[in-house]
Each structure stands twice: as structure tokens, then as C-alpha cells.
Amino acid sequence: MADAFDLVVIGAGPGGYECAIRAAQLGMKVACVEKRDKLGGTCLNIGCIPSKALLHASELFAEAGHAFADMGIKVGTPTIDLKKLLGFKDEAVDGNTKGIEFLFKKNKIEWVKGEGVIKAPGRVQVGERVLETKNIVIATGSDVARLPGIEIDEKQVVSSTGALALGQVPARLLVIGGGVIGLELGSVWGRLGSKVTVVEYLDAILPGMDGEVAKNFQRILKKQGFDFKLGSKVTKVEKTKAGLKVSVEPAQGGAAQIIEADVVLVAVGRVAYTQGLGLENAGVATDKRGRIEVDAHLKTNVDGIYAIGDVIAGPMLAHKAMEEGVMVAERLGGVAGHVNYDVIPGVVYTSPEVAAVGKTEEQLKAEGVEYNSGKFPFTANGRAKSNKQTDGFVKILADKKTDRVLGVHIIGVNAGEMIAEACIAMEFGASSEDIARTCHAHPTLSEAVKEAALAVTGAPIHM
């Protein structure tokens, strides 16, 4: 006999668990299908949360070794207990996944353990059990993108998963891919002692980010010891007794250069995880990249089946999936949910951080939009100077005619927190003048946002 639910969510990552919780809050009987032993999906288990724990710990290690002495703090030369460091990371994962499990119990959501297969609209099979439901939300996330001919063994050639659990600090780490994941994990191991080389197919790191931001960020990372091979591709990774020999060629073809490494991290992106879901059983349509096609309300071509997060088009960001999960739950519950895709921030959690929301200068130029730009460096910010954390700047792009904020780009300490102010401003259609006329506490890093807003009209106070 089948079990009946109002909603079955397949996948308990950020989008899935928030969808399930919001639906339960709105009075629905909800089941969430998850094959992992812990809730939270890739993000909480092998993604966002463990990587941020390692970024935090490695940043403190670097500060203790290089910055403390300048402040008169004598601690000697710090050393790493890698086993304990990884244990610190595991504690962060455990605490967060148990938190989601508590929220499921609080909201009376049934966690159905196993792999969910859609047998037909309204029917999901998990092992021997069949769940009947009014609606299905697919939230199965994404998997690591792989390169042809390069086998990931999670020991010497690793994905982001293996890079979170290396048994020792590699002397030489080669990162394939100059995107967010590669730069974050490269930063972790670089601070702990690895010589990091990044191979990127394109001519710039952080594809899609504002060009000026990417260039400045690359210069900062070079000062931190990163080596970059841009416009290049890895064609072969050969295992030897001494380590790995990596063949690197120009992206458009040419003679190969051999770079020796101890560990290679494959970080060329992620792909929608839809295999084995039974999409064909229900007739759910996908695009050429295997992503599920949805309408503006995230409904598939099949009534009663929705999809959110990394399995559909758009940035593969946990918070984007969360917003979509809540939107679907609210629409199913009779509440007017929505997602403003023009205000989805992106953050690189390196040191310093990089954060952005809205349009880049390149996008505005391509669209023919006239705009004004205001920029303010942290070298002129009192708090940043007093803390000796002056790398980076804030840049605000505003419509030339209306002054409405179209994009905000930040490189600097705590950029990931400061971008929230920009998101709120843009969500409510603020102008750069609105930000400029808003009182900011002194001395704070966020004053740089105010000054950048003032600079849009050429009137910053501290420059």
C-alpha cells in the first residue's frame, strides 16, 4: 500500500530541505527523499560548509604565521595538526546536518532514506516503498564535472570532495579550473604550505565576474604565491613514482608543457544530477546539458512535478536553490512566492573575499546600457587601514539616467557580508544616492560601500 503525501521532495540539499520545511509550515504533509546518511546534500556534507571551515582555519593559520608579529603578538612559528584540522571541519558538518535533522522532526517532515525514482506523475518509489503525492519537487543538485581521459581517484587526482580530506599537505598542488571552487580550495592548501598552480582554459579567472574585479583579484592571489596558466588546458595526467606529470597545452593547441605535481584538483564546474531519477517514466523534459526544463514558476512540462536548484538552468548556488525551494512551497501553499534572479549574490570565500550582485560592466556594455561607475578602495577606509586589510575595493554601477543601482562588486575582507546591503538596496530599487545618503557606522568596512555610492556622482569624501 502506498503512502500518501501532499509533497515529496527528492533531495535534501539546501533547496530541498528549505522547500520541505516551508511546505510543512504551510500545513502540507511532506516527505523528503535523501540517499545520503546525513541531510544537507553536497553543500553541508562535501561543499559549502566543510570548505568554509577549512578556509577559516587556514586563514587563521596564515595570520598567526605572518600577521600577528606586525601587531606585536608573539606566538612563534605555528604548526599544523592536519588530523585535528580535518576533525574541526567534520565537527562543522556534523553540527549543521544534525540541525537540519532537528528541523525535520520539529516540522514533522518524514525523511525517507534511499534513492527516489519517479515511476509516474504523483508516484515516487524508494526501495520497496511507494510514495503517492500530489506534487513532486526534484532537488537532486549537481555532481562534479569530469575531464575526458583524466581519472579522479580522490587520492592523487581529486575532485572538491577529495580536496577536503587530503591525508597530508601536498608540496605541489595543480588546480584545473580558475573558478570559485578551485580558487577557494587552492587557497586552503596554499596557506597550509602547498605551491599552487592554477590552469584555466579562458584568459581570465572567475568567468562571469566583473573583468576589473577578476584582474585585481588575480594580482592579489599572485602576491599570495599562486601561479597561473591562463588560456591553457590540461590534456594528460601521468602517475609516476615521484608524483604526477601534468601535460598543459595552450587552449587553442600547441606544444605541451610538463608540470610536476603531487596532487591535481579537477575543478572545472558541476553538472546537473538527474541520472536514475526516472524522468523518462513521467515524460519530464530536459535540455541538451541534461538540466530539467521549467517555466517561470519552476514547473516542468508535467503537471505536479517541479524542479529547483542545480538541476535547472542558472547559477549553481545554494542560496539560489533555497529561494527557489521556498518559492515553490509557497506557491503550492497558496502564498505568492517569487525569486528575483537579478539579485542573486555570488561570493568567493578566499582572503580577501570577492562578492558581486547584479550586472558587470561587460554585461552592461553588451546590452547597450549607459551607466555611471563609482569605486572606492579599502586603502582609503579607516577600519581597513587600522586592521592592515587594505586589499580590494567596492564598485557600484548605476543607470546613467535613473541612478538605479544595477550592480555591485566588492573585493575585500568580509565582502560576503557587505554584499547583503547591496542586495537589499537592489531588491527595493534603490539609487546610488539612496545608499550614499544612508548613515553607515564609523569606523566600519561598510563605509566603503557608502563612499563608492558617493563616487558614482564624483563626490566621495575620503578621496
N, C-alpha and C positions, 0 to 999 in steps of 0.2 A: 504493500500500500504506500502511495506517495505521500510525502509531507507537503502541506500547503503553506505558502508564504505570499506576502504582498510584494516582496522584493528579494531577489537573490543577487548578491554582488559576487562576481568571480574575481578574486584578487584582494588581498588585504594590505596593499601598499597605501601610501598617503591618500591617494584619490579614492581607493576602495573603502578604506576604513572610515574616512570622513563622510563619504556617501552613506554608508551603513548607519553611522551614528546619527547623522541629520535625519535620515528617514525614520529611524526609531524614535527620535524626539518628536517627530510629526505624527506618531501613532501607528506606524506601519509595523507589521510582523516581518522581521528581517533575518536572513541567513547570509553569512559571508563565507565563501569557499576559499580556503587557502591551503596550498600543498606544503608550505614550509612548516617546520616545527615551531616557529615563532611568527607572530604577527608583525606587520610593518613593512613587508616587501623588501625590495632591493635597498630602498632609502635607509631604513632603520637597521637593516642587518648587514649589508655589504656596500653601502653607498654613503649617503649624506652624513649620517650620524657617526659611524666609525672614522670616516675620513676627517671630520671636523675635530674629533677627539685627538687624532694624531697630529693634525695641523696645530692645534692649541698647545699640545705638549712639546712638539718640536720647536715651536716659536719661543716658548719659554726657555727651552734648552739653548737656543741661539742667543737669546737676550742675556742669559746668565753667562755665556761664554764671551760675548762681545760688547754688550751694552752696560752691564752692571758696573764695571770698573770706572766708566766715564762718569757715573753718578756717585762714585765714592763707596760703592758696595763691593766688598771683597769676599768672594766665595771660592777662589781658587779655580782650577780648571774642572768644569763639570764633566761627568761621565754618564754613559747611558746603560741602564739595565733594560735591554730590549724586551726581555720576557715580561718584566713588570710593566713596561710601557704598553705592550700589547694587551696586558691584563687590564690596564686603565681603559683602553679602547673597548675591550669586551664588557667591562662594567657599564660603560655608557650605553652600549647596545642593549644589554640586559635590562637596565632600568627603563629605557624607553619602550621596549617591546612589552614588558610587563605592564607598563602604564596603559598601553592600548588594550591589553587583555582585561585589565580592570574596567576600562571604559565600555568594553563589550558586555561585561557582566552587569555593569550599572545600568546600561540601556537595554538589557535583555535581548541582545543580539546573539544568535546561535553561530558559533564558529564550527563550520563543517570542515573537518580536516581531510585533505585529499585533493586530487585534480578534478576540476569540474569540466564536464563535456556537455555542450548543448545538444540535446537529442532532437529538439524541435522547439519552436516558439513556446515559451512557458514551461519547458521541461529541462532540468539540469541533472545529469547523473554524476554522482560522486561515489566511485566504487560500486557497491551493490545497491546503494541508496539512490532513490529518485526524488528530486525536489520539484514540486509543482509550484508555479509562481505567476503572479500577474505580470511582473516585469523583471527583466534581467539587465544588469549593468556589467559590462565587460571592463575590467580594470586590471588586466594582467601585466601591464607595464612593458618593459623592454629588456633585451638581452645585449650582451657585448657584441659589437660588430667585429668580424674577423677579417684577416687579410689572406688571400689565396696563397697557399704554399708555406704559410708560417703557422706552425702548430703551437697552440697555447698549452703548456703543461702545468701552469701555475707554480712552477718552481724556478726555472731559469727564464722562460718566456711566459710572462704573466699578463693577465687582464687586471682591471682595477681590483677584482676580488683577491687575487694572489698578492697584489702590491700592498694590500692592507695587512698581510700576515707573513712577511718575509722573515726567515729564520735568523738572518744577520743583515747588517747594513752593507749593501753592495758597494765595492770601491768605485765601480763604473756602472752607471745606470743610463741606458739609452731609452728614450721615450719616443714612441712613434705616434705623432699627433700633437699639435700645439694648441689644443682646445682646453676647456676648463679642467677636465679630469686629469689630463696629462700634466698640466702645469701645477695643479694642486698636489698631486702625489709626488711629482718631481720635487716640489718644494719641501715636502716632508722629509724625503730621503736625502735631499741636498743639505738640509740643515743638520741632519744626523751624520753627515760625512761623505756622502756619495758625490762623485763628479758626474754631473747631469748633462747629457746631450739630448736636445730635442730635434727630431726630424719632422718637418712639416711640409706637406705637399704644396700648399699655397705659398705665396710670397709674404705672408704676414701671419702672426699668431692670432688667436682668438677670432676666427672667422665670424663675421656678422657684427662684431663690436665696432664702435666708432674708430676710424682709422688713426686719428691722433692719439686716442687712448691706447690702442694696441702698440703703436710705435714707442710711446713713452714707457709703457709697461715692459716692453721687451728690453729697453735700456736699463730699467731698474733690475730686471732679472739677470741681465748680463753682469751687473755690478755684484750681484749675489753669487756669481760663479756659474750660471747657466751658459752653455754653449748651444748655438742654434744653427741648424742646417735647413734653411728655408728653400722653397722651390725644389724640394728633394723628396725622394721616395725610397723606402726600404724594399729591396727585391729578394733578399735571401738572408736567413739567419742560420749560420752553421755552428753546431756544437763541437767544441774541441776539449781536450783535457785541460787547457788553460782558461777556458771560458767560452765566450761566444764571438764569432766573427760575423759582423753585420755588413752586408753589401748595400751601399747607399748610392743612388744614381740621381742625376738631375731629373726633375719631374717630367721634362719633355724628352728624356732619353739622353744617353751619353755614357762616358766611361764611369765605371763604378769605383767608389772609394770604400776601402775596408776600415770599419771602426770596430775596435775590440771593446767588449762589454762583459760584465758579469751577469747582469740581468737586463732583459728587454721588456719594457712595458708597452703593450699594444693598447693604445687609447685613441682609436680612430672613430669613436662615436658608438651609438647604440642603435638597435633595430627593434621594431615592434615585435612583441612576443605574442603570437597568435596561433602557433602550431599546436595541434591536438585539441583545439577548443571545440571542434565540431561546427565551425562556421558554415561549412557546406551543407550540413544537415538542416540548418534553418534558412539557408539561402542568403546569408549576410554578405554584402558586397565589400570587397577590398580594392585598394588601388595597386599600382604597379610595384610599390615598395612594401606591399603586404600590410599596410595600415588600413584600419577599418574606416569606411566612408560613413560620415554622419552629416546631418543637417545642422542648422543654426541652433537647434535645441538638443544636439548631441544624440539624436535618434538615428538608428541605422535605417536601411531600406525596409526592415522588417518591423512591423508594429510590436511594441512591447520589449524591444531589445535596444539598448543604448550602449555607448562606448565612451570612455574618458581617458585622459592621461596620455601616456606614451604610445598607446595602440592607435591613436588617431593623429592627424596632422597637427603641426605646431611645435613649439619648443618643448623639449623633454625635461620639464622642471616639476619637482614635487608640488610646489605651491600652485602651479597651473592646474595640475591634476586635482588638487584639493578643491580649488574654486569650481572646477567642472563637476566634481562629485557632489558638492553641496548644491549646485545649480540643478542637477538632475533630480536629486532627492526632493528639493523644494518644489520643482515643477510637478513631480508626481504627487506631492502632498498638497497641491493647490496653492502654493506660495509662488510669488513672481520672482524666481531666481534668475540671475544673469551673470555673465562673465564679460568684463571689459578687456578684450585682448590687446587693446592699445596701452594698457597699464599693467603689464606683467614684467616685474623686475627680473634682472639676471645678475648674479653675484659670483665672483671668483674669490674663494676664501683663502687667498695667499696672503703674504705680508709684504707690502700693503695689499689691501683688498681692492678689487675692481667691481664697481656696481653701475648698472645702467637701467634706464627705463625709457620707453618711447623711441623716437626716431633718432638715427645717427645723421651726421652731416651728409654722408654719402647718400643715404636714402632720400633726404630732403632735396638734394641737388637732382637726383634721378627723377624725382616726382615733380620737379619744377616749382617747388615751394620756396618762396622768398622768406628768409629768416634772419634774425639777429642772434649773435652768439656772445655770451658773457662768460669769462673764465677768471678763476681766482686760484692762485697757487697756495698750497699749505705752507710754503716758505714765508708767507706774509700773515699767517694765522698765529695769534699769540699762544694758544694752547699747544699747537703742533710744535712751535719753536721751543717752548719751555720743556716739552717732552722729548725733543730731538727726534721727531717723527714727521719730517717735512717733505717726504717724497709725495709727489702727486698734485692733483688739482681737482676743482669742481668746474664743470662746464654746463651751462644751461642754454638750450636752443629754444627760441620763441618766435612765433609767427610775426613777420615784419609789420603786417597791417594791424593785427588784433592784439599782439603781445601775449597771446595764449601760449603756455609752455607746451612744447612739442617733444622735448627730450631732455634728459638729464644724465650726465656721465661723470662718474667720480673715480679717481684713483686716490687711495689714502687709507690710513688707519680707520677702522670702523665704517668704511664706505657702505658695507652691507646693512648697517643700521641706519645710516644717514639717508639712504635711498628711500626709506619709508616716507620721509617728509615730502619728497618729490612725487611719490605715488599718490599720496593724499591730495597734494596740490593739483595734479593732473586729473585725478578722478573727479574733482569738483570744478574742473575747467578753469583753474587759476591762471592768472597772468604772471609774468616775471615781476611785475610791480607788486602784486599781492604778496609774493614771497619776500621781496625787498622791504616792504612796509611792516612785515611781521617781526615782532621783537624776539630775538634769539638770546638765550642766556650767555653771559660772558664770564669767564673765558671757556669757550667750547669749540670743538672742531666744526660743529654745525654752523658756526658763524660764517664759514667759508661758503656755505650754500647761499646765505643772505648776500654776501659780497659778490658772488657770481651773478646773482639776480640783479644787483645794482649795476654790475658791469655790462649787462645786456644793453642798458641805455648809456653806458660810458661813464658811470658815476660811482665806482667803488670808493669807499672811504679810506681803506688801508693800502692803496696802491697809487 
